[in-house]
Amino acid sequence: MRVRDWKDIVEDVAESGADPDDWRAIAGDRESGVGEDMYLTHPSVGVYQLKTYAKNPFEVRGVGTKVARRVDDGIEPVLPDRESGRFAVQSPPEDEDEAEDIAGDVEAVLEAHADVPTEPTDLFDDVMDAMDSPAFGPIDYEFDERPEGLDELATTYEEAQEVLEAEFEELVEGDSVGRGFH
């Protein structure tokens, strides 16, 4: 198991080439201390775990790793279904021409959905397709607490949890987060 910067994990997800709308995520507060835990899963890619925190309003820091090469049947019930909230991984356009093309595609999607009754999840999926998002899907996220599923996944991937937690704590301590102003 190789612990890496959280941005490298997100880049792996974006470049995986997997079916973008089969991703699922679960995230929330860490069990103790500053920051959040997140698991990103895909049936053909596997399971990633990330630990992140906001060092300041402009910088997010963290670590992550791939904890499994596939999604086991045992964790499937813990993962969110299509009725949950939504998340996406997005890469910025290469240049202004690509940005204009994407904007035109999104505009066409919005016009099409404005003309017919539609479900919010269908609109979201179509916008993500128009933006060529490499990963999107349902997420179980608790802003101010910890979803039950996070504890179940932490237990399932206990060894990875312990290694990531140690690396994460070193990062937080090295950044002097939580010490206040002197």
QUIQUIMO-V145509 format. One record per backbone hydrogen bond with DSSP energy under -0.5 kcal/mol. NH is the residue of the N-H (numbers start at 1). CO is the residue of the C=O. If there is no record, write none. Layout:
BEGIN
NH&CO, NH&CO
END
This chain:
BEGIN
3&1, 4&64, 6&62, 8&5, 9&5, 10&6, 11&7, 12&8, 13&9, 14&10, 15&11, 16&13, 22&19, 23&20, 23&136, 24&41, 25&138, 26&39, 27&140, 28&37, 29&145, 30&35, 36&52, 37&28, 38&50, 39&26, 40&48, 41&24, 42&46, 45&42, 46&42, 47&68, 48&40, 49&65, 50&38, 51&63, 52&36, 53&61, 55&53, 55&59, 56&59, 59&56, 61&53, 63&51, 64&4, 65&49, 67&47, 67&65, 68&47, 72&70, 75&72, 76&72, 77&73, 78&75, 79&75, 79&76, 84&81, 85&139, 87&137, 89&135, 90&88, 99&95, 100&96, 101&97, 102&98, 103&99, 104&100, 105&101, 106&102, 107&103, 108&104, 109&105, 110&106, 111&107, 112&108, 113&109, 114&110, 115&111, 116&112, 123&119, 124&120, 125&121, 126&122, 127&123, 128&124, 129&125, 130&126, 131&127, 132&129, 133&128, 135&89, 136&20, 137&87, 139&85, 140&25, 141&139, 142&27, 143&141, 147&145, 150&147, 151&147, 151&148, 152&148, 153&149, 154&150, 155&151, 156&152, 157&153, 158&155, 161&157, 162&158, 163&159, 164&160, 165&161, 166&162, 167&163, 168&164, 169&165, 170&166, 171&167, 172&168, 173&169, 174&170, 175&171, 176&173, 177&172, 179&176
END
